[in-house]
Amino acid sequence: MQPTPPNTPPNSFVWRIVHFPPVLLAIGISFIIGAMTISGLVSRAFRQTGNDWLAVLLAIIVAAIFAAFYCAFVRLVERRPGVPEFALPGWARELGSGLLVGLVLFSIVVGIIAAFGGYQVIGTHAATVLLPSLAIAITSGVTEEIALRGVFFRIVESWLGSWIALVLSAALFGALHLSNPNATFLAGFAITLEAGIMLAALYMLTRRLWAAIGLHAAWNFAQGGIYGIAVSGFRQDGLLVPRITGSDLLTGGTFGAEASLPAVILCTGFGIALLVIAHRRGRFVAPFWMRPKPVQSAALQE
């Protein structure tokens, strides 16, 4: 699937202003804020229940709200036919592939840390601890990919090209994690390199959000729900009870294994490999100043 070229605006001043990428990005962000606001109102009805199954249901509802706002933005503001980022043909294969890759990648990271003595299983929890982690994984996977890759990366890419959009979106993704508990500059930089590059590259390769959502959600679920490691600074009880020892460089410290050197090396390398494949398949978009100008019709030239 080739990158969708920027839409050619009709001869309407208002249309051109609305679809000027910085303006369009601001409108897209306002839709994300709207989705966050509605999700917050819905969440208030669930927070006092203490029911883990309802937490999963709430996560699904929040994901649906964000998807609905994104689809409304695409159809009502951008006026694009359909919503290609959520196209249904092949969605299960892409989502499933993303889930599998996310689980495998993080398991390899934990295996490397364990091989160097930084991770040891000392017990287990009941399987019910998986539900809160599943809820968090669904919420973070869907909402963050819609906001960061669906809105920010895609719109910036349509204007400034793939490379600049990649750098800016990855840096933004890392910076947003700096407000998390136990965050450090190195942790934010690790997120920028490993996740910012990998998830944007996956979107570029597929030009859809399914695989990126799957990988993102599975990574968080494996980290907290299975291996009992803090997720971006937030402590979670997992199926396995670990003893984590050693340097922060090896384990990621209290921020979680995604700030570890094994995660940075493995996932950044995987992200670069995805970029190479995307480039070979012609998925990169040139910045606006390097694109050929549209040829005007003979009638307009006269």
C-alpha positions in Angstrom: 0.0 0.0 0.0 1.5 3.3 -1.1 1.4 6.4 1.2 -1.7 8.5 0.8 -0.6 11.7 -1.0 -1.7 15.0 0.5 -5.1 16.0 -0.7 -5.3 18.6 -3.4 -7.5 21.4 -1.9 -10.3 22.8 -4.1 -10.5 26.5 -4.9 -11.9 27.4 -1.5 -10.1 29.8 0.8 -11.7 28.3 4.0 -10.9 24.8 2.9 -7.3 25.7 2.2 -6.9 27.3 5.6 -8.5 24.4 7.5 -6.3 21.9 5.6 -3.1 23.8 6.1 -1.2 21.1 8.0 -0.5 23.2 11.2 -4.2 24.2 11.4 -5.3 20.6 10.6 -3.0 19.3 13.3 -4.5 21.7 15.8 -8.0 20.6 14.9 -6.9 17.0 15.2 -5.5 17.6 18.6 -8.8 19.3 19.6 -10.6 16.1 18.6 -8.2 14.1 20.8 -8.9 16.4 23.7 -12.6 15.9 23.1 -12.1 12.2 23.2 -10.2 12.5 26.4 -12.9 14.6 28.0 -15.7 12.3 27.1 -13.6 9.3 28.2 -13.0 11.0 31.5 -16.7 11.6 32.1 -17.5 7.9 31.3 -14.7 6.7 33.5 -16.2 8.4 36.6 -19.0 5.9 36.5 -16.6 3.0 36.7 -13.9 4.0 39.0 -15.7 3.3 42.3 -16.7 -0.2 41.3 -13.4 -2.0 42.0 -14.4 -4.7 39.5 -11.6 -5.7 37.2 -13.9 -7.0 34.5 -15.6 -3.6 34.4 -12.2 -2.0 34.1 -11.6 -4.0 30.9 -15.0 -3.0 29.6 -14.2 0.6 30.4 -11.0 0.3 28.4 -12.9 -1.0 25.4 -15.4 1.8 25.7 -12.6 4.4 25.9 -10.9 2.8 22.9 -14.2 3.0 21.0 -14.6 6.7 21.9 -11.1 7.6 20.6 -11.7 5.6 17.5 -15.1 7.3 16.9 -13.5 10.8 17.4 -10.7 9.9 15.0 -13.2 8.7 12.4 -15.2 11.9 12.8 -12.1 14.0 12.3 -11.1 12.1 9.2 -14.6 12.2 7.6 -15.9 15.6 8.8 -12.8 17.7 8.8 -10.3 16.0 6.4 -13.1 14.9 4.1 -11.2 11.7 3.2 -13.2 8.8 1.8 -13.4 6.1 4.5 -10.8 5.8 7.3 -7.9 4.0 5.7 -6.0 3.8 9.1 -8.8 1.6 10.4 -9.7 -0.3 7.2 -11.2 -3.7 7.9 -9.7 -5.9 5.2 -6.8 -7.8 6.9 -7.3 -6.1 10.2 -7.2 -9.3 12.3 -3.9 -10.4 10.6 -2.2 -7.0 11.3 -3.5 -6.7 14.8 -2.6 -10.3 15.6 0.9 -9.9 14.1 1.4 -6.7 16.2 0.3 -8.6 19.4 2.6 -11.5 18.7 5.6 -9.3 17.9 5.0 -7.2 21.1 4.9 -10.3 23.3 8.0 -11.8 21.7 10.0 -8.6 21.7 9.5 -8.0 25.4 10.0 -11.6 26.3 13.4 -11.5 24.6 14.2 -8.3 26.5 13.3 -10.0 29.8 15.3 -13.1 28.8 18.4 -11.0 28.2 18.0 -9.2 31.5 17.6 -12.6 33.3 20.6 -14.0 31.5 22.7 -11.2 33.1 21.2 -11.8 36.5 18.8 -8.9 36.6 15.5 -10.7 36.6 14.5 -13.7 38.7 11.0 -15.2 39.3 10.3 -15.8 43.0 6.6 -16.4 42.9 3.3 -16.1 41.0 0.0 -14.3 41.4 -3.4 -15.5 40.5 -4.5 -15.1 36.9 -6.9 -12.3 37.9 -4.0 -9.8 38.1 -4.0 -10.0 34.3 -7.3 -8.0 34.0 -6.0 -4.6 35.2 -3.0 -4.9 33.0 -5.2 -5.9 30.1 -7.3 -2.8 30.7 -4.3 -0.5 30.8 -2.8 -2.2 27.7 -6.0 -1.7 25.6 -6.3 1.9 26.7 -2.7 2.9 26.1 -2.4 0.9 22.9 -5.4 2.5 21.2 -5.4 6.0 22.5 -1.7 6.7 22.2 -1.4 5.2 18.7 -4.4 7.2 17.5 -3.0 10.5 19.0 0.7 10.0 18.2 0.7 8.0 14.9 -2.8 8.6 13.6 -3.0 12.3 14.1 0.5 13.8 14.9 2.8 11.7 12.7 0.4 11.3 9.8 -0.3 15.0 9.5 3.2 16.2 10.0 4.4 13.6 7.5 2.0 14.9 4.9 3.6 18.3 5.3 7.3 17.9 6.3 7.9 14.3 5.1 8.5 11.0 6.8 12.0 11.7 8.3 11.0 14.9 10.0 7.7 13.5 11.2 9.6 10.4 12.5 12.0 12.6 14.5 9.3 14.9 15.9 6.8 12.2 16.8 9.5 10.0 18.4 10.8 13.0 20.5 7.2 13.9 21.5 6.5 10.4 22.5 9.6 10.2 24.7 8.9 13.7 26.2 5.3 12.8 27.1 6.7 10.0 29.3 8.9 12.4 31.3 6.0 13.3 33.5 5.5 9.6 34.6 6.6 8.4 38.0 10.3 7.6 38.3 11.0 9.0 34.9 14.5 10.3 34.0 15.9 11.9 30.9 17.5 8.6 30.0 14.2 6.8 30.3 12.5 9.4 28.0 15.3 9.1 25.5 15.0 5.3 25.6 11.3 5.6 24.8 12.1 8.0 22.0 14.6 5.6 20.4 12.9 2.2 20.8 9.2 2.9 20.8 9.1 6.2 18.9 11.0 4.8 16.0 9.5 1.3 16.0 5.8 2.3 16.2 6.1 5.0 13.6 8.0 2.7 11.3 5.3 0.0 11.7 2.6 2.6 10.8 4.7 3.7 7.8 5.0 0.1 6.6 1.3 -0.8 6.9 -0.2 2.7 6.6 -2.7 1.5 9.1 -3.0 1.5 12.9 -3.8 -2.1 13.6 -0.3 -3.5 13.9 1.0 -0.5 15.9 -1.9 -0.8 18.3 -1.3 -4.5 18.7 2.4 -4.2 19.3 2.0 -1.3 21.8 -0.7 -3.0 23.8 1.1 -6.4 23.9 4.4 -4.7 25.0 2.7 -3.1 27.9 0.6 -6.2 28.8 3.7 -8.4 28.8 5.8 -6.0 30.8 3.2 -5.4 33.6 0.7 -8.2 33.3 3.0 -11.2 32.7 6.4 -10.2 34.0 5.4 -7.9 36.8 7.7 -5.1 35.8 6.7 -1.4 36.1 5.2 0.0 32.9 6.7 3.5 32.1 7.2 4.1 35.8 3.8 2.7 37.0 4.2 -0.4 39.2 1.9 -3.3 38.3 1.4 -6.7 39.8 1.9 -9.4 37.2 1.4 -13.1 36.8 5.0 -13.6 37.8 6.5 -12.0 40.9 10.1 -11.0 40.1 13.2 -10.0 42.0 14.9 -7.3 39.9 18.5 -6.6 40.8 21.5 -5.0 39.1 22.2 -1.6 37.5 19.5 0.5 36.0 21.3 0.3 32.7 20.5 -3.5 32.7 17.1 -3.5 34.2 15.6 0.0 33.5 15.3 0.6 37.3 12.0 1.7 38.7 10.8 3.1 35.4 10.7 -0.4 33.9 12.6 -2.6 31.5 11.7 -0.4 28.5 14.4 2.0 29.9 17.0 -0.7 29.9 19.9 -1.1 27.5 18.7 -4.5 26.2 15.3 -2.9 25.2 16.9 0.1 23.6 19.2 -2.0 21.5 16.7 -4.7 20.5 13.7 -2.5 19.7 15.7 0.3 18.1 17.3 -2.2 15.8 13.9 -3.7 15.0 12.5 -0.3 14.3 15.4 0.5 11.9 14.8 -2.8 10.1 11.2 -1.8 9.7 12.3 1.6 8.3 14.6 -0.1 5.8 11.7 -2.3 4.6 9.3 0.6 4.4 11.9 2.6 2.4 12.4 -0.3 -0.1 8.6 -0.5 -0.5 8.3 3.2 -1.3 6.4 4.0 1.9 8.4 7.2 2.6 6.8 10.6 1.9 8.9 13.5 0.7 8.6 17.0 2.3 6.4 19.4 0.5 9.3 21.4 -1.0 10.7 18.3 -2.7 7.5 17.1 -4.3 6.8 17.8 -8.0 4.3 20.6 -8.5 0.9 19.4 -9.8 0.5 19.9 -13.6 -2.2 22.4 -14.3 -4.7 21.6 -17.0 -4.5 23.4 -20.3 -7.8 25.2 -19.6 -6.3 26.8 -16.5 -3.1 27.8 -18.3 -4.9 29.7 -21.0 
